[in-house]
Amino acid sequence: MASVIKIYALFLGSALLMFGGGLQGLLLSVRGAEEEFSLLALGLIGTGWSVGFVAGSLTVPLVVRKVGHIRAFSVMAAIGTITILLNLLWINDVSWIVLRALSGFCFAGAAMIVESWLNEVADNKSRGTVFSIYVTINMAASTLGQIAMSVTGTAGYLPFVLGAISFICAVLPTALTSSPQPRPLQSAKLDLGLLYRTSPVAAIAAFSCGMANGAFGTLAPVYGYQRGLDASGIALLFAVAAILGAVAQVPFGRLSDRIDRRLVLIGLSGFAAVVGALIAIINPEAGWGMYVLFAAYGFAANPIYAVAVAHANDFARDGDFAKIAGGMLLILGLGLAIGPAVASLIMGAWQPVGLFVVTATFHGALGGTAYLRMRVRKSPDTTKAPFQPMSDKQPTPESFALDPRADSEAEDYPIGGEAPVPDELIETSEDHGDVQDGKL
């Protein structure tokens, strides 16, 4: 608790950014639909954010090394402020696609700065608690930002100005904090081969989550708008999905600590696929039925990525967490970038409810893959990495540095080389004859 109190300024600054980000993300989708942007343009707005986020994850460490954490965070907040105000001044699809990429860059940089700072202040015993509080605060602030749209509406300048005020106010807590600046940011190394050898299921889960949740986050507001919901109804629709998704993380995470995590992935992705299929078949009108289905979708879909990360970490050797985290983030980012564009094409060619054909397809594919992998490899009897809740929308390489095991000093091996097999897996392989090469 002492660690948490000491870094309250970081939590507050991050919360203000996430409030503005939650408002901005939902606002652009709904206002874009009202301005009669094409479905492809609306999808590319979501793609732009993801491309900018990946670019920020790769380049912001260079900025931080040059000017320091506080100045770099102020730059990111300023970019966010300028971007949302330009959204108001230039209301057209091409401008919004480019500006959304700048927003993604801003949020990647801000998140990496805050997370590296948290990692510096927290010790090994408190990091799990600190990270859980950080994720919870971010989820709550983002949801409040979305709910704020129900008060401001989407017309006029008010929602854009409110978002800008939130972004610029985020500078104040970190600028006034007396906490010392942390060491320079370290980018996570990328090794997709290592990730796949460690856990094919986790790699496929990262891409499936990116495709499904990227499409949902960008285009579900458009679906709600075209089904007759006003700004207040759309904000509430997203709020119930986000709240139920946040509530589901802990119980399903704890369950995955006790049983084969792939069983949890099968259950969650299967349920999310069924809910998506039901929405696609029923195509509900605005009303309580739509809220119930969206709440069920959020409940099932939101915890999947966190469980997949924990599953990958179960088989990561000390010293490899950053490489595996980098691989997960790259694959997730690809899915987040591609998903909205693909879904927009399907929605345009068919009808808006085609969005949920996309989510159901990728969730179903993940559940089927996890089931097939269970038939190929049994779960080894090893000590699991403890589950930690996380958002699948805005993780950065620095978020994985909050894992206490990231400080473990272990013998490394060349990127692209074969992943060593932990002793526990070797023993299990000898006992059961069905675990090989450290893979699931």
C-alpha positions in Angstrom: 0.0 0.0 0.0 2.9 2.4 0.7 4.1 1.9 -2.9 0.6 2.7 -4.2 0.4 5.9 -2.1 3.8 7.0 -3.3 2.9 6.8 -6.9 -0.7 8.2 -6.8 0.4 10.9 -9.2 1.1 8.4 -11.9 -2.3 6.7 -11.4 -4.0 10.1 -11.5 -2.2 11.2 -14.7 -2.9 7.8 -16.4 -6.6 8.0 -15.3 -7.1 11.4 -16.8 -5.5 10.2 -20.1 -7.7 7.2 -20.2 -10.8 9.2 -19.4 -10.1 11.4 -22.5 -9.2 8.4 -24.5 -12.4 6.5 -23.7 -14.5 9.5 -24.6 -12.5 10.2 -27.8 -12.6 6.6 -29.1 -16.4 6.2 -28.7 -17.0 9.8 -29.9 -15.2 9.4 -33.2 -17.1 6.2 -34.1 -20.5 7.6 -33.4 -19.9 11.1 -34.7 -18.3 9.6 -37.8 -21.4 7.5 -38.4 -23.5 10.7 -38.0 -21.3 12.5 -40.5 -22.0 9.6 -42.9 -18.5 8.3 -43.2 -18.3 5.1 -45.1 -18.0 1.9 -43.1 -14.5 1.3 -44.6 -13.4 4.8 -43.4 -14.7 4.1 -39.9 -12.9 0.8 -39.9 -9.7 2.5 -41.0 -10.0 5.0 -38.1 -9.6 2.0 -35.8 -6.8 0.6 -37.9 -5.0 4.0 -37.7 -5.1 3.9 -33.9 -3.5 0.5 -33.8 -0.8 1.3 -36.4 0.1 4.4 -34.3 0.1 2.4 -31.1 2.6 -0.1 -32.5 4.8 2.7 -33.9 4.7 4.4 -30.5 5.7 1.3 -28.7 8.8 1.0 -30.9 9.9 4.6 -31.1 8.9 6.3 -27.8 11.8 4.7 -25.8 14.2 6.8 -28.0 12.3 10.0 -27.0 12.4 9.1 -23.3 16.1 8.4 -23.4 16.7 11.9 -24.9 14.4 14.1 -22.8 13.4 12.1 -19.8 10.1 10.6 -18.5 8.4 13.8 -17.3 9.0 15.8 -20.5 8.1 12.8 -22.7 4.9 12.3 -20.8 4.0 15.9 -21.3 4.7 15.6 -25.0 2.3 12.7 -25.2 -0.4 14.5 -23.4 0.1 17.6 -25.6 -0.2 15.4 -28.7 -3.4 13.9 -27.4 -4.8 17.4 -26.7 -3.9 18.7 -30.1 -5.2 15.7 -31.9 -8.7 15.7 -30.4 -9.0 19.5 -31.1 -8.0 18.9 -34.7 -10.7 16.2 -34.8 -13.1 19.0 -34.1 -11.6 21.4 -36.6 -11.2 18.9 -39.5 -14.3 16.8 -39.6 -13.6 14.5 -42.5 -12.7 10.8 -42.8 -9.1 11.1 -44.2 -8.1 13.6 -41.5 -9.6 11.4 -38.7 -7.7 8.3 -39.9 -4.4 10.2 -39.8 -5.2 11.9 -36.5 -6.3 8.6 -35.0 -2.8 7.2 -35.7 -1.4 10.2 -33.8 -3.7 9.3 -30.9 -2.4 5.7 -30.9 1.2 7.0 -30.8 0.3 9.2 -27.9 -1.3 6.5 -25.8 1.5 4.0 -26.5 4.1 6.5 -25.3 2.1 7.6 -22.3 1.4 4.0 -21.2 5.0 2.9 -21.6 6.2 5.9 -19.6 3.8 5.4 -16.7 4.4 1.6 -16.6 8.1 1.9 -16.6 7.8 4.4 -13.7 5.6 2.0 -11.8 8.1 -0.7 -12.3 10.8 1.4 -10.9 8.9 2.4 -7.8 7.3 -1.0 -7.0 9.3 -3.8 -5.4 8.9 -7.5 -6.3 6.4 -8.1 -3.5 4.1 -5.2 -4.5 4.3 -5.3 -8.3 1.4 -7.7 -8.8 -0.8 -5.5 -6.6 0.4 -2.3 -8.2 -0.3 -3.6 -11.7 -3.8 -4.8 -10.8 -4.6 -1.4 -9.3 -3.2 0.3 -12.4 -5.3 -1.9 -14.8 -8.5 -1.4 -12.7 -8.0 2.4 -12.6 -7.5 2.5 -16.3 -10.5 0.4 -17.1 -12.7 2.5 -14.7 -11.4 5.8 -16.2 -12.0 4.7 -19.8 -15.5 3.5 -19.0 -16.3 6.8 -17.3 -15.0 8.6 -20.4 -17.4 6.6 -22.5 -20.3 7.3 -20.1 -19.5 11.0 -20.3 -20.6 11.0 -23.9 -24.1 10.2 -22.7 -24.0 13.6 -20.9 -22.2 15.7 -23.6 -23.8 14.1 -26.6 -21.8 14.0 -29.9 -23.0 17.3 -31.5 -21.1 20.5 -31.3 -17.7 21.2 -29.6 -18.4 20.2 -26.0 -17.3 16.5 -26.1 -14.1 17.4 -28.0 -13.2 20.2 -25.6 -13.9 18.0 -22.5 -11.6 15.4 -23.9 -8.9 18.0 -24.5 -9.2 19.3 -21.0 -8.8 15.8 -19.6 -5.7 15.2 -21.8 -3.9 18.4 -20.8 -4.8 18.0 -17.1 -3.0 14.7 -17.2 0.3 16.6 -17.3 -0.2 18.2 -13.9 0.2 15.2 -11.5 3.4 13.9 -13.1 4.9 17.4 -13.6 4.4 18.2 -9.8 5.4 14.8 -8.5 8.5 14.5 -6.3 9.2 10.9 -7.3 12.5 10.5 -9.0 12.5 9.7 -12.7 13.2 6.0 -13.5 15.8 4.4 -15.6 15.5 4.7 -19.4 12.8 2.6 -21.1 13.8 -0.8 -22.4 12.0 -2.1 -25.5 10.8 -5.7 -25.4 12.7 -7.9 -27.8 10.6 -9.6 -30.5 10.8 -13.3 -31.2 7.7 -14.7 -32.8 9.3 -18.1 -33.2 10.0 -18.3 -29.5 6.4 -17.4 -28.7 5.0 -20.0 -31.0 7.3 -22.7 -29.8 6.5 -21.8 -26.2 2.7 -21.7 -26.7 1.0 -21.9 -30.1 -2.4 -21.3 -28.4 -1.2 -18.0 -26.9 0.0 -16.8 -30.3 -3.3 -17.6 -31.9 -5.2 -16.2 -29.0 -3.3 -12.8 -29.4 -4.3 -12.6 -33.1 -7.9 -13.7 -32.5 -8.3 -11.1 -29.7 -6.9 -8.4 -31.9 -9.2 -9.2 -34.8 -12.4 -9.6 -32.7 -11.9 -6.9 -30.1 -10.4 -4.4 -32.6 -13.4 -4.8 -34.8 -15.8 -4.6 -31.8 -14.2 -1.6 -30.2 -14.2 0.4 -33.4 -17.5 -0.6 -35.1 -19.9 -1.8 -32.4 -20.8 1.9 -31.7 -21.6 2.2 -35.4 -23.8 -0.9 -35.2 -25.6 0.6 -32.2 -26.1 3.8 -34.0 -27.6 2.1 -37.1 -29.9 0.0 -34.8 -31.4 3.2 -33.5 -29.5 4.0 -30.3 -28.7 7.6 -29.4 -25.4 8.8 -27.9 -26.5 8.0 -24.4 -27.7 4.5 -25.3 -24.4 3.7 -27.1 -22.4 5.0 -24.1 -24.4 2.8 -21.8 -24.1 -0.2 -24.2 -20.3 0.0 -24.0 -20.3 0.7 -20.3 -22.1 -2.6 -19.5 -19.8 -4.5 -21.8 -16.7 -3.0 -20.2 -17.9 -3.4 -16.6 -18.9 -7.0 -17.0 -15.6 -7.7 -18.8 -13.6 -6.1 -15.9 -15.7 -8.1 -13.3 -15.0 -11.3 -15.2 -11.2 -11.0 -15.2 -10.5 -12.0 -11.6 -12.8 -15.1 -11.3 -11.8 -16.5 -14.6 -8.1 -15.7 -13.9 -8.3 -17.4 -10.6 -10.0 -20.4 -12.2 -7.2 -20.6 -14.8 -4.7 -20.8 -12.0 -6.4 -24.0 -10.8 -7.1 -25.8 -14.0 -5.7 -26.1 -17.5 -5.8 -22.5 -18.8 -6.8 -23.9 -22.3 -10.1 -25.1 -20.8 -10.8 -21.5 -19.7 -9.9 -20.2 -23.1 -12.2 -22.8 -24.7 -15.1 -21.8 -22.4 -14.6 -18.1 -22.8 -14.0 -18.0 -26.5 -16.8 -20.6 -27.1 -19.3 -18.5 -25.1 -18.1 -15.3 -26.9 -18.6 -17.0 -30.3 -22.1 -18.1 -29.3 -23.1 -14.6 -28.2 -21.7 -13.2 -31.4 -23.6 -15.7 -33.4 -26.8 -14.9 -31.5 -26.4 -11.2 -32.2 -25.8 -12.0 -35.9 -28.9 -14.2 -36.1 -31.3 -12.1 -33.9 -29.9 -8.6 -35.0 -31.7 -7.1 -32.0 -33.5 -3.8 -32.0 -32.5 -1.1 -29.5 -33.7 -2.3 -26.1 -32.9 -4.4 -23.1 -32.1 -7.5 -25.3 -29.2 -5.7 -27.0 -27.8 -4.6 -23.6 -27.9 -8.2 -22.3 -26.2 -9.6 -25.3 -23.4 -6.9 -25.2 -22.9 -7.4 -21.5 -22.6 -11.2 -22.1 -20.1 -10.5 -25.0 -17.9 -8.3 -22.8 -18.1 -10.8 -19.9 -16.7 -13.6 -22.2 -14.4 -11.7 -24.5 -12.5 -9.3 -22.3 -10.6 -11.8 -20.1 -9.4 -13.9 -23.0 -6.2 -12.0 -23.7 -5.1 -11.9 -20.0 -5.6 -15.7 -19.7 -3.6 -16.2 -22.9 -0.7 -14.1 -21.6 -0.7 -16.1 -18.4 -0.7 -19.3 -20.4 2.3 -18.2 -22.4 4.2 -17.2 -19.2 3.6 -20.6 -17.7 6.2 -22.0 -20.0 8.5 -19.0 -20.3 12.0 -19.4 -19.0 13.3 -16.7 -16.7 14.8 -14.0 -19.0 12.4 -14.7 -21.9 9.4 -12.9 -20.6 10.2 -9.7 -22.5 10.7 -11.6 -25.8 7.4 -13.5 -25.4 5.6 -10.3 -24.3 7.0 -8.5 -27.4 5.7 -11.3 -29.6 2.3 -11.2 -28.0 2.0 -7.5 -28.4 3.1 -7.5 -32.1 0.6 -10.2 -33.0 -2.2 -8.5 -31.0 -1.3 -5.2 -32.7 -1.6 -6.8 -36.1 -5.0 -8.1 -35.3 -6.1 -4.8 -33.9 -5.0 -3.1 -37.1 -6.6 -5.6 -39.5 -9.8 -6.4 -37.6 -11.6 -3.1 -38.1 -10.8 -2.9 -41.8 -12.0 -6.5 -42.4 -15.1 -6.1 -40.4 -16.0 -2.8 -42.2 -15.8 -4.5 -45.6 -18.1 -7.3 -44.4 -20.5 -4.9 -42.8 -20.6 -2.9 -46.0 -21.0 -5.9 -48.3 -23.7 -7.5 -46.2 -25.2 -5.5 -43.3 -24.0 -3.9 -40.1 -24.7 -7.1 -38.1 -21.8 -8.7 -40.1 -19.6 -7.3 -37.4 -20.5 -10.1 -35.2 -19.9 -12.7 -37.9 -16.3 -11.6 -37.6 -16.1 -11.8 -33.8 -17.8 -15.2 -33.7 -15.5 -16.5 -36.4 -12.3 -15.6 -34.6 -13.5 -16.6 -31.2 -14.7 -19.9 -32.5 -11.4 -20.5 -34.3 -9.6 -19.8 -31.0 -11.8 -22.2 -29.1 -11.3 -24.9 -31.7 -7.6 -24.5 -31.8 -7.3 -24.7 -28.0 -9.3 -27.9 -28.0 -7.2 -29.5 -30.7 -4.0 -28.5 -28.9 -5.3 -30.2 -25.7 -5.7 -33.4 -27.7 -2.1 -33.1 -28.9 -0.4 -32.1 -25.7 -1.6 -32.6 -22.1 -1.1 -29.9 -19.5 2.2 -30.5 -17.7 2.1 -30.6 -13.9 4.2 -27.4 -13.3 3.9 -24.4 -11.1 1.9 -21.8 -13.0 2.7 -18.1 -13.4 0.1 -16.2 -11.3 -2.7 -14.6 -13.3 -2.7 -10.8 -13.6 -5.6 -8.9 -15.0 -4.9 -6.7 -18.0 -6.6 -4.9 -20.8 -6.2 -6.3 -24.3 -6.4 -2.9 -25.9 -3.5 -1.0 -24.5 -0.7 -3.2 -23.2 2.9 -2.1 -23.8 6.2 -3.9 -23.4 6.7 -2.1 -20.1 3.5 -3.6 -18.7 5.3 -6.9 -18.6 8.2 -5.5 -16.7 5.9 -5.3 -13.7 6.0 -9.1 -13.6 8.5 -9.8 -10.6 10.1 -12.6 -12.6 11.3 -10.0 -15.2 14.1 -9.2 -12.7 15.3 -12.8 -12.6 18.8 -13.2 -13.9 19.0 -16.2 -16.2 21.2 -17.4 -19.0 19.9 -16.1 -22.2 20.0 -17.6 -25.7 20.1 -16.1 -29.2 17.0 -14.7 -30.7 15.6 -17.2 -33.1 17.3 -20.1 -31.3 15.5 -23.0 -29.8 13.8 -22.4 -26.5 15.2 -24.4 -23.6 12.8 -26.9 -22.1 12.3 -26.3 -18.3 13.2 -29.2 -16.1 9.6 -29.6 -15.0 8.5 -30.2 -18.5 11.3 -32.7 -19.1 10.1 -34.6 -16.0 6.5 -34.5 -17.2 7.5 -35.6 -20.6 9.2 -38.7 -19.1 6.1 -39.4 -17.0 3.4 -38.9 -19.6 5.2 -39.1 -22.9 3.1 -36.3 -24.4 4.9 -33.1 -23.7 7.7 -32.3 -26.1 9.8 -29.2 -26.9 8.3 -27.2 -24.2 5.1 -26.7 -26.3 1.4 -27.0 -25.6 
